[in-house]
Every structure is written in C-alpha cells, then in structure tokens.
C-alpha cells in the first residue's frame, strides 16, 4: 500500500478491511469526515493513509415510533436533520455545521446550545459499531472484544478525535421537534448582572431547551429558549425574572437567527477559539477577563462551558488569567498549536493507557493528543 493516499471506502466492510490492512502493514491512518474540525488537536505528521467517510453516508434506519436512528459516520448532520424533521423529530445535536458529519461531531464531542437540555453528544448514543487496528469489528453492548472488555466503547469514542478506531455506524436517540419556540433575552453591560441572571434562570422551574450567554464589545446577553405549546407564556415568566435581575428583557418569537449567532460564535477562521471549562459561579470573572482582552464569548449559561475568541497571541495570557480552569485550544493557527499544550495538561497518561488497549499498533491519528497518542 502506497503512503499518503486518500481512501474513500464505499461500505463498512471495505472500511474495516482498510483499517485492518493499515494495522498489519504498520501504516498510520487518520479519519476525515466533513473536515470542519480537521485542524483541531496537536499538529502531527501527515498520516500514511487518509480515510474519508464521504461515501459512508447512509441513513440506515429511522424508527419513528421508537425515536431512534442508525446512521453511517459520513452522513452530514444537516442532511440527517432534514430527514428527521419530516417526521417531526430531531437529533439533539446543534454544533456549528459547515458540512460537519455525524461521525465527526461525535468524534470531537462538539455541541451547541441544545446541550443544556439534552446533554453531550455521547448522551445521545445508544450503540456503536467500530473497526479497530487489529482487525476487530466490535459492537458496543454486544460483542466481547479481546483486550478491551469492560469498556463503554460508544462513550470512549465520543471525544476521542479518531485516535482509537473508526466508527462504522452508530445508533442514536431522537427527540420530538417542539411545535413552536420563543426566546427570552436579557441584555446588560454588567458582567455581574449577566452572571446572576444566568444563574437565576438556570434554577428557575421552566422547561428550557437552551440557556446561553454571550459577550461582545462591552455588552452581553442571556438567552433562554422555551419550546412547546406554552413557549410564549414561559418566555414571559423568564423575561420577568431577567428584568428583576437588572437586565433589559424582551421576547423574540422568530429566534432562529439568535441561536445561529450563538453557534457561529464557537468558531473562527482568523482568531483563536478556546473552550473554557469553568464554574457557573465564576462567569462574571471570566467575562471580565475576556472583555479586558477585547475578546468575545458564547457559552452554556448553566454548564460552565464557554467558547472564547481572542487574538492568537493572547491565548497564553488568557489561560494564566483563568487558571485553574481548563482552556482547550480549538481553532488556532497551526504554528500556535505547535507551540503550546493544546489540551492544557489534560490527563495524558490515562489517554495513553486507553490508546494502548484499543490501538496498540498506534495506527490511528498518532500525535493528536501529543506524546504519540
């Protein structure tokens, strides 16, 4: 097999055979979906083989009555959502799209505002079939796998950045589309008001689909999306609470653009995007740091997750100012990612041990997590 070649297998069997051959030949391999997050992680040497999932793009099963689906990894998320919407359903994944595939979203653990209600991508996975570099094709919950028994494959592969194996197909939980939505938004130029309003909303007994915050240019907003037949009434109650906290509140009925702006704020082609895992109670401090650097922020108001956009030269200062919170660099120039620890001292040793169990030959995307992982 020649090196540095692009392969696009048409079937799961072809893909599994390619993976097994790379393992037998000692070749490195990297999986590519839509390529929207191909620049994330520690810069590594080009692989011998790039495996594109572009032809593994089938929606294999949609059980409307059970609210479940089975898909191949290369299926574009946007295309799948249109299919589910015809049945009044959705896959509760809404990261920035731009051609992202379901496999790529799961592999990177990417998410959007719906994470507030429905959880992380791995929380939607019911089962997964994967190909490993030793030639094994394993199905989570069914087949006992040599040397990896006892692991929850689906949850390990979500967020593994393609370093453990190739996702061949995945079973996912679906949810009903809300018949209508309304968003209550509270605007303020005070970081403390922003943080307090988000905290109060998080603990307020409303059925919130999303609860987000944003900050840009010295002002910010708290947004909460309500769905269902009582969406407007719930939005009114949310507005009253926001006003009590000192925010300028209003209801937006046609709210698609608001939430698209939130998702768009998680990516940048020119600046650096840093995902900050902090505490809800520290949101005011985080906003002040970001504002002082001329940056922008979007985040999940109740989860302590923020996507901060700053100039690449400010990343290290941002990390120092926000310590001890974990600050993982996502979008950034390759030179910057090569010059620092992208993962901000994540538990590399644990990742190394898991990698050894699933991919002892080091076939899949070596170096993504640094140290050969």
Residue, then its C-alpha position, 0 to 999 in steps of 0.5 A: x500500500x502506497x503512503x499518503x493516499x486518500x481512501x474513500x471506502x464505499x461500505x463498512x466492510x471495505x472500511x474495516x478491511x482498510x483499517x485492518x490492512x493499515x494495522x498489519x502493514x504498520x501504516x498510520x491512518x487518520x479519519x476525515x469526515x466533513x473536515x470542519x474540525x480537521x485542524x483541531x488537536x496537536x499538529x502531527x505528521x501527515x498520516x500514511x493513509x487518509x480515510x474519508x467517510x464521504x461515501x459512508x453516508x447512509x441513513x440506515x434506519x429511522x424508527x419513528x415510533x421508537x425515536x431512534x436512528x442508525x446512521x453511517x459516520x459520513x452522513x452530514x448532520x444537516x442532511x440527517x436533520x432534514x430527514x428527521x424533521x419530516x417526521x417531526x423529530x430531531x437529533x439533539x445535536x446543534x454544533x456549528x455545521x459547515x458540512x460537519x458529519x455525524x461521525x465527526x461531531x461525535x468524534x470531537x464531542x462538539x455541541x451547541x446550545x441544545x446541550x443544556x437540555x439534552x446533554x453531550x453528544x455521547x448522551x445521545x448514543x445508544x450503540x456503536x459499531x467500530x473497526x479497530x487496528x487489529x482487525x476487530x469489528x466490535x459492537x458496543x453492548x454486544x460483542x466481547x472484544x479481546x483486550x478491551x472488555x469492560x469498556x463503554x466503547x460508544x462513550x470512549x469514542x465520543x471525544x476521542x478525535x479518531x485516535x482509537x478506531x473508526x466508527x462504522x455506524x452508530x445508533x442514536x436517540x431522537x427527540x420530538x421537534x417542539x411545535x413552536x419556540x420563543x426566546x427570552x433575552x436579557x441584555x446588560x453591560x454588567x458582567x455581574x448582572x449577566x452572571x446572576x441572571x444566568x444563574x437565576x434562570x438556570x434554577x428557575x422551574x421552566x422547561x428550557x431547551x437552551x440557556x446561553x450567554x454571550x459577550x461582545x464589545x462591552x455588552x452581553x446577553x442571556x438567552x433562554x429558549x422555551x419550546x412547546x405549546x406554552x413557549x410564549x407564556x414561559x418566555x414571559x415568566x423568564x423575561x420577568x425574572x431577567x428584568x428583576x435581575x437588572x437586565x433589559x428583557x424582551x421576547x423574540x418569537x422568530x429566534x432562529x437567527x439568535x441561536x445561529x449567532x450563538x453557534x457561529x460564535x464557537x468558531x473562527x477562521x482568523x482568531x483563536x477559539x478556546x473552550x473554557x471549562x469553568x464554574x457557573x459561579x465564576x462567569x462574571x470573572x471570566x467575562x471580565x477577563x475576556x472583555x479586558x482582552x477585547x475578546x468575545x464569548x458564547x457559552x452554556x449559561x448553566x454548564x460552565x462551558x464557554x467558547x472564547x475568541x481572542x487574538x492568537x497571541x493572547x491565548x497564553x495570557x488568557x489561560x494564566x488569567x483563568x487558571x485553574x480552569x481548563x482552556x482547550x485550544x480549538x481553532x488556532x493557527x497551526x504554528x500556535x498549536x505547535x507551540x503550546x499544550x493544546x489540551x492544557x495538561x489534560x490527563x495524558x497518561x490515562x489517554x495513553x493507557x486507553x490508546x494502548x488497549x484499543x490501538x496498540x499498533x498506534x495506527x490511528x491519528x498518532x500525535x493528536x493528543x501529543x506524546x504519540x497518542 
